[in-house]
Amino acid sequence: MSDEEYVEQRSISGALLGVVAVALLAALGGLVWSYGLQNHLTAAEQKIAAADQKNAELAQQLEATNARLRATSETLGQSVGMTQKQLELRAQSIIAAQKAATSKLEQAQEATTKQIGAVSTDVASVKTDVGGVKTDVATTKSDLEATKTQLTRVMGDAGVMSGLIATNHDELEVLKHRGDRNYLEFTLQKGAKPTLLSTIKLQLKKADEKHSRYTLVVSSDDRNIEKKDKGLDEPVQFYNGKDPVLYELVVNVIEKNKVSGYLSTPKSTAKATGGQ
């Protein structure tokens, strides 16, 4: 083999070796790139798996949150519903209480109106009564004036002209109001102990209702004076005292075993309550 061929052959061999070397380098680079890519893919897959797991966790958390929100919403809805019912019941209770209060107020006003009407009626009745009393007073005054004109003076059983004689209680009241003498009313019962009037005592002995006559004993100045068969409204006179003054008694009522009347004494003589 010639040198040129040898050189050419060596050139070809060197080129082939270079190609092979380049191919080997390329293959090696491909392997390295593939390995790196595989590592990158593995890491990416891990990241994707982690992301998927995170997403699953987030989804679970979101579902739990949604569940809590739904429960809270339902609870809030129930609470709102209960509050609404309570508000409605409270409103109904307030309305009922207002109606009851209004009814009571109306009843109280009606009762007050009735009471005012009753008071007005009573006031009118009192006014009428006052008018009647005024009329009665006027009538009484008129009767008293008429009674005064009926009072008379008559001769007493001792032969002395008597003072004014009262024949009943009304006339006696007129005499008392005149104030000329003292007037003491009495009632004597037959068989009873002597009755003390002023400074004298009286004791009934007999009462004849049919004939309007009576007999009694007057105890005066330690002596007894019998006044026998005296008549109704007759002035019975006697003197009494250290300086004798005229006493006068009149019987206005004669009943069976009982007489009633009055004793008249001068103003200078002290009054005394009747007794036994």
DRENDO-1510 file (C-alpha; in Angstrom, 1 decimal, always signed):
<recs>
REC; n; res; u; v; w
REC; 1; MET; +0.0; +0.0; +0.0 .
REC; 2; SER; +1.2; +3.4; -1.0 .
REC; 3; ASP; +1.7; +6.2; +1.4 .
REC; 4; GLU; -1.1; +8.2; -0.1 .
REC; 5; GLU; -3.4; +5.3; +0.3 .
REC; 6; TYR; -2.2; +4.8; +3.7 .
REC; 7; VAL; -2.6; +8.4; +4.5 .
REC; 8; GLU; -6.0; +8.4; +2.9 .
REC; 9; GLN; -7.0; +5.3; +4.8 .
REC; 10; ARG; -5.9; +6.9; +8.0 .
REC; 11; SER; -7.8; +10.0; +7.2 .
REC; 12; ILE; -10.9; +7.9; +6.7 .
REC; 13; SER; -10.3; +6.0; +9.9 .
REC; 14; GLY; -9.8; +9.2; +11.8 .
REC; 15; ALA; -13.0; +10.6; +10.4 .
REC; 16; LEU; -14.9; +7.5; +11.3 .
REC; 17; LEU; -13.5; +7.7; +14.8 .
REC; 18; GLY; -14.5; +11.3; +15.0 .
REC; 19; VAL; -18.0; +10.5; +13.8 .
REC; 20; VAL; -18.2; +7.7; +16.3 .
REC; 21; ALA; -16.8; +9.9; +19.0 .
REC; 22; VAL; -19.3; +12.5; +18.1 .
REC; 23; ALA; -22.1; +9.9; +18.0 .
REC; 24; LEU; -21.0; +8.6; +21.3 .
REC; 25; LEU; -20.9; +12.1; +22.7 .
REC; 26; ALA; -24.3; +12.8; +21.3 .
REC; 27; ALA; -25.6; +9.5; +22.7 .
REC; 28; LEU; -24.0; +10.3; +26.0 .
REC; 29; GLY; -25.5; +13.8; +25.9 .
REC; 30; GLY; -28.9; +12.3; +25.0 .
REC; 31; LEU; -28.6; +9.9; +27.9 .
REC; 32; VAL; -27.7; +12.8; +30.2 .
REC; 33; TRP; -30.5; +14.9; +28.8 .
REC; 34; SER; -32.9; +12.0; +29.1 .
REC; 35; TYR; -31.9; +11.4; +32.7 .
REC; 36; GLY; -32.3; +15.0; +33.5 .
REC; 37; LEU; -35.6; +15.1; +31.7 .
REC; 38; GLN; -36.7; +12.0; +33.6 .
REC; 39; ASN; -35.7; +13.7; +36.8 .
REC; 40; HIS; -37.6; +16.8; +35.8 .
REC; 41; LEU; -40.6; +14.7; +34.8 .
REC; 42; THR; -40.5; +12.9; +38.1 .
REC; 43; ALA; -40.2; +16.1; +40.1 .
REC; 44; ALA; -43.1; +17.6; +38.0 .
REC; 45; GLU; -45.2; +14.5; +38.6 .
REC; 46; GLN; -44.4; +14.8; +42.3 .
REC; 47; LYS; -45.4; +18.4; +42.3 .
REC; 48; ILE; -48.6; +17.5; +40.3 .
REC; 49; ALA; -49.4; +14.8; +42.8 .
REC; 50; ALA; -48.7; +17.1; +45.7 .
REC; 51; ALA; -50.9; +19.8; +44.0 .
REC; 52; ASP; -53.6; +17.2; +43.4 .
REC; 53; GLN; -53.5; +16.2; +47.1 .
REC; 54; LYS; -53.5; +19.9; +48.1 .
REC; 55; ASN; -56.5; +20.4; +45.8 .
REC; 56; ALA; -58.2; +17.4; +47.4 .
REC; 57; GLU; -57.5; +18.8; +50.8 .
REC; 58; LEU; -58.8; +22.2; +49.8 .
REC; 59; ALA; -61.9; +20.6; +48.2 .
REC; 60; GLN; -62.5; +18.8; +51.5 .
REC; 61; GLN; -62.0; +21.9; +53.5 .
REC; 62; LEU; -64.3; +23.8; +51.1 .
REC; 63; GLU; -66.9; +21.1; +51.4 .
REC; 64; ALA; -66.6; +21.2; +55.2 .
REC; 65; THR; -66.8; +25.0; +55.1 .
REC; 66; ASN; -69.9; +24.8; +52.8 .
REC; 67; ALA; -71.5; +22.3; +55.2 .
REC; 68; ARG; -70.8; +24.6; +58.2 .
REC; 69; LEU; -72.2; +27.5; +56.2 .
REC; 70; ARG; -75.3; +25.5; +55.4 .
REC; 71; ALA; -75.7; +24.5; +59.0 .
REC; 72; THR; -75.1; +28.0; +60.1 .
REC; 73; SER; -77.6; +29.3; +57.6 .
REC; 74; GLU; -80.2; +26.7; +58.7 .
REC; 75; THR; -79.6; +27.6; +62.3 .
REC; 76; LEU; -79.8; +31.3; +61.6 .
REC; 77; GLY; -82.9; +30.7; +59.6 .
REC; 78; GLN; -84.4; +28.7; +62.5 .
REC; 79; SER; -83.3; +31.5; +64.9 .
REC; 80; VAL; -84.8; +34.1; +62.7 .
REC; 81; GLY; -88.0; +32.0; +62.4 .
REC; 82; MET; -88.2; +31.6; +66.2 .
REC; 83; THR; -87.4; +35.3; +66.7 .
REC; 84; GLN; -90.2; +36.2; +64.2 .
REC; 85; LYS; -92.6; +33.9; +66.0 .
REC; 86; GLN; -91.6; +35.4; +69.4 .
REC; 87; LEU; -92.1; +38.9; +67.9 .
REC; 88; GLU; -95.5; +38.0; +66.6 .
REC; 89; LEU; -96.5; +36.4; +69.9 .
REC; 90; ARG; -95.2; +39.5; +71.8 .
REC; 91; ALA; -97.1; +41.8; +69.5 .
REC; 92; GLN; -100.3; +39.8; +70.0 .
REC; 93; SER; -99.7; +39.9; +73.8 .
REC; 94; ILE; -99.2; +43.7; +73.7 .
REC; 95; ILE; -102.3; +44.2; +71.6 .
REC; 96; ALA; -104.4; +42.0; +74.0 .
REC; 97; ALA; -103.0; +43.9; +77.0 .
REC; 98; GLN; -103.9; +47.2; +75.3 .
REC; 99; LYS; -107.4; +45.9; +74.6 .
REC; 100; ALA; -107.8; +44.8; +78.2 .
REC; 101; ALA; -106.5; +48.1; +79.5 .
REC; 102; THR; -108.8; +50.0; +77.2 .
REC; 103; SER; -111.8; +47.9; +78.3 .
REC; 104; LYS; -110.9; +48.5; +82.0 .
REC; 105; LEU; -110.6; +52.2; +81.3 .
REC; 106; GLU; -113.9; +52.3; +79.6 .
REC; 107; GLN; -115.5; +50.4; +82.5 .
REC; 108; ALA; -113.9; +52.7; +85.0 .
REC; 109; GLN; -115.1; +55.8; +83.0 .
REC; 110; GLU; -118.6; +54.3; +82.9 .
REC; 111; ALA; -118.6; +53.6; +86.6 .
REC; 112; THR; -117.3; +57.1; +87.3 .
REC; 113; THR; -120.0; +58.5; +85.1 .
REC; 114; LYS; -122.6; +56.5; +87.0 .
REC; 115; GLN; -121.1; +57.7; +90.4 .
REC; 116; ILE; -121.2; +61.3; +89.2 .
REC; 117; GLY; -124.8; +60.8; +88.2 .
REC; 118; ALA; -125.6; +59.2; +91.5 .
REC; 119; VAL; -123.9; +62.1; +93.3 .
REC; 120; SER; -125.7; +64.6; +91.2 .
REC; 121; THR; -129.0; +62.8; +92.1 .
REC; 122; ASP; -128.0; +62.8; +95.8 .
REC; 123; VAL; -127.1; +66.5; +95.6 .
REC; 124; ALA; -130.4; +67.2; +94.0 .
REC; 125; SER; -132.1; +65.2; +96.7 .
REC; 126; VAL; -130.2; +67.0; +99.4 .
REC; 127; LYS; -131.3; +70.3; +97.8 .
REC; 128; THR; -134.8; +69.1; +97.9 .
REC; 129; ASP; -134.4; +68.0; +101.5 .
REC; 130; VAL; -132.9; +71.4; +102.4 .
REC; 131; GLY; -135.9; +73.0; +100.7 .
REC; 132; GLY; -138.2; +70.8; +102.6 .
REC; 133; VAL; -136.4; +71.6; +105.9 .
REC; 134; LYS; -136.7; +75.3; +105.2 .
REC; 135; THR; -140.3; +74.8; +104.6 .
REC; 136; ASP; -140.6; +72.7; +107.8 .
REC; 137; VAL; -138.8; +75.4; +109.7 .
REC; 138; ALA; -141.1; +78.1; +108.3 .
REC; 139; THR; -144.1; +75.9; +109.1 .
REC; 140; THR; -142.7; +75.3; +112.7 .
REC; 141; LYS; -142.2; +79.0; +113.1 .
REC; 142; SER; -145.8; +79.6; +111.9 .
REC; 143; ASP; -147.0; +76.9; +114.3 .
REC; 144; LEU; -145.2; +78.4; +117.2 .
REC; 145; GLU; -146.7; +81.8; +116.5 .
REC; 146; ALA; -150.1; +80.2; +116.3 .
REC; 147; THR; -149.4; +78.3; +119.6 .
REC; 148; LYS; -148.4; +81.5; +121.3 .
REC; 149; THR; -151.7; +83.0; +120.5 .
REC; 150; GLN; -153.4; +79.9; +121.9 .
REC; 151; LEU; -151.7; +80.1; +125.3 .
REC; 152; THR; -154.1; +81.4; +127.9 .
REC; 153; ARG; -154.1; +82.7; +131.5 .
REC; 154; VAL; -156.7; +81.2; +133.9 .
REC; 155; MET; -157.4; +81.5; +137.6 .
REC; 156; GLY; -155.5; +78.8; +139.6 .
REC; 157; ASP; -157.0; +76.7; +142.4 .
REC; 158; ALA; -155.4; +79.1; +144.9 .
REC; 159; GLY; -157.3; +82.0; +143.6 .
REC; 160; VAL; -154.3; +83.5; +141.8 .
REC; 161; MET; -154.2; +84.4; +138.1 .
REC; 162; SER; -151.8; +81.8; +136.6 .
REC; 163; GLY; -149.1; +82.4; +134.1 .
REC; 164; LEU; -149.5; +81.2; +130.6 .
REC; 165; ILE; -150.8; +77.6; +130.5 .
REC; 166; ALA; -149.5; +74.9; +128.2 .
REC; 167; THR; -151.9; +72.2; +127.3 .
REC; 168; ASN; -149.4; +70.0; +125.3 .
REC; 169; HIS; -145.7; +69.5; +124.8 .
REC; 170; ASP; -145.5; +72.0; +121.9 .
REC; 171; GLU; -147.0; +74.7; +123.9 .
REC; 172; LEU; -144.7; +73.9; +126.8 .
REC; 173; GLU; -141.7; +74.3; +124.5 .
REC; 174; VAL; -142.9; +77.8; +123.6 .
REC; 175; LEU; -143.1; +78.6; +127.3 .
REC; 176; LYS; -139.6; +77.3; +127.8 .
REC; 177; HIS; -138.3; +79.5; +125.1 .
REC; 178; ARG; -139.9; +82.6; +126.5 .
REC; 179; GLY; -137.7; +82.2; +129.6 .
REC; 180; ASP; -140.1; +83.7; +132.1 .
REC; 181; ARG; -140.0; +80.7; +134.4 .
REC; 182; ASN; -138.5; +77.3; +135.0 .
REC; 183; TYR; -140.5; +74.4; +133.5 .
REC; 184; LEU; -139.9; +70.8; +134.7 .
REC; 185; GLU; -141.8; +67.9; +133.1 .
REC; 186; PHE; -142.9; +64.9; +135.1 .
REC; 187; THR; -144.7; +61.6; +134.9 .
REC; 188; LEU; -146.3; +60.2; +138.1 .
REC; 189; GLN; -147.2; +56.6; +138.6 .
REC; 190; LYS; -149.8; +55.6; +141.2 .
REC; 191; GLY; -148.3; +53.6; +144.1 .
REC; 192; ALA; -144.7; +54.8; +143.3 .
REC; 193; LYS; -142.5; +56.7; +145.7 .
REC; 194; PRO; -142.7; +60.5; +145.7 .
REC; 195; THR; -140.9; +62.2; +142.8 .
REC; 196; LEU; -138.5; +65.0; +143.6 .
REC; 197; LEU; -138.9; +68.1; +141.4 .
REC; 198; SER; -136.9; +71.3; +142.3 .
REC; 199; THR; -137.4; +71.6; +146.1 .
REC; 200; ILE; -140.7; +69.8; +146.3 .
REC; 201; LYS; -142.0; +66.2; +146.0 .
REC; 202; LEU; -145.1; +64.9; +144.2 .
REC; 203; GLN; -146.9; +61.6; +144.7 .
REC; 204; LEU; -149.9; +60.4; +142.7 .
REC; 205; LYS; -152.8; +59.0; +144.8 .
REC; 206; LYS; -155.5; +58.6; +142.2 .
REC; 207; ALA; -156.0; +58.9; +138.4 .
REC; 208; ASP; -159.5; +58.8; +136.9 .
REC; 209; GLU; -159.0; +58.6; +133.1 .
REC; 210; LYS; -162.8; +58.4; +132.4 .
REC; 211; HIS; -163.6; +61.7; +134.1 .
REC; 212; SER; -160.2; +63.3; +133.6 .
REC; 213; ARG; -159.6; +63.9; +137.3 .
REC; 214; TYR; -156.7; +63.1; +139.5 .
REC; 215; THR; -155.5; +63.5; +143.1 .
REC; 216; LEU; -151.9; +64.0; +144.3 .
REC; 217; VAL; -149.9; +65.0; +147.4 .
REC; 218; VAL; -147.4; +67.9; +147.3 .
REC; 219; SER; -144.6; +67.8; +149.9 .
REC; 220; SER; -143.4; +71.3; +150.4 .
REC; 221; ASP; -141.6; +72.9; +153.4 .
REC; 222; ASP; -142.0; +69.8; +155.5 .
REC; 223; ARG; -145.7; +69.7; +155.0 .
REC; 224; ASN; -147.9; +67.6; +152.8 .
REC; 225; ILE; -150.6; +69.3; +150.7 .
REC; 226; GLU; -153.3; +67.1; +149.1 .
REC; 227; LYS; -154.6; +68.4; +145.8 .
REC; 228; LYS; -157.8; +66.4; +145.3 .
REC; 229; ASP; -159.9; +65.9; +142.2 .
REC; 230; LYS; -158.0; +68.3; +140.0 .
REC; 231; GLY; -158.9; +68.5; +136.3 .
REC; 232; LEU; -157.0; +68.2; +133.0 .
REC; 233; ASP; -155.0; +71.4; +132.2 .
REC; 234; GLU; -156.0; +73.0; +135.5 .
REC; 235; PRO; -153.4; +75.2; +137.2 .
REC; 236; VAL; -152.7; +73.7; +140.6 .
REC; 237; GLN; -151.0; +76.4; +142.8 .
REC; 238; PHE; -149.1; +76.4; +146.1 .
REC; 239; TYR; -146.4; +78.5; +147.9 .
REC; 240; ASN; -143.0; +77.2; +148.7 .
REC; 241; GLY; -139.8; +78.5; +150.3 .
REC; 242; LYS; -138.6; +80.6; +153.2 .
REC; 243; ASP; -139.8; +83.6; +151.3 .
REC; 244; PRO; -142.9; +82.0; +149.8 .
REC; 245; VAL; -143.1; +82.1; +146.0 .
REC; 246; LEU; -145.9; +80.7; +143.8 .
REC; 247; TYR; -145.3; +77.2; +142.3 .
REC; 248; GLU; -147.7; +75.9; +139.7 .
REC; 249; LEU; -148.3; +72.5; +138.2 .
REC; 250; VAL; -150.4; +71.4; +135.3 .
REC; 251; VAL; -151.4; +67.9; +134.3 .
REC; 252; ASN; -151.9; +67.5; +130.5 .
REC; 253; VAL; -152.3; +63.7; +130.3 .
REC; 254; ILE; -154.4; +61.5; +132.5 .
REC; 255; GLU; -154.2; +57.7; +132.0 .
REC; 256; LYS; -155.0; +54.7; +134.1 .
REC; 257; ASN; -152.9; +55.0; +137.2 .
REC; 258; LYS; -150.6; +57.6; +135.6 .
REC; 259; VAL; -150.5; +61.3; +134.9 .
REC; 260; SER; -148.0; +63.5; +133.0 .
REC; 261; GLY; -147.5; +67.3; +133.1 .
REC; 262; TYR; -145.1; +70.0; +134.2 .
REC; 263; LEU; -144.1; +72.1; +137.2 .
REC; 264; SER; -143.6; +75.8; +136.8 .
REC; 265; THR; -141.3; +77.7; +139.3 .
REC; 266; PRO; -140.0; +81.2; +139.5 .
REC; 267; LYS; -136.6; +81.9; +137.8 .
REC; 268; SER; -135.0; +82.5; +141.2 .
REC; 269; THR; -135.6; +78.9; +142.1 .
REC; 270; ALA; -132.9; +76.4; +141.1 .
REC; 271; LYS; -133.8; +73.7; +138.7 .
REC; 272; ALA; -133.7; +70.1; +139.8 .
REC; 273; THR; -134.0; +66.8; +137.9 .
REC; 274; GLY; -137.0; +64.7; +138.8 .
REC; 275; GLY; -136.2; +61.6; +141.0 .
REC; 276; GLN; -137.6; +59.3; +143.6 .
</recs>
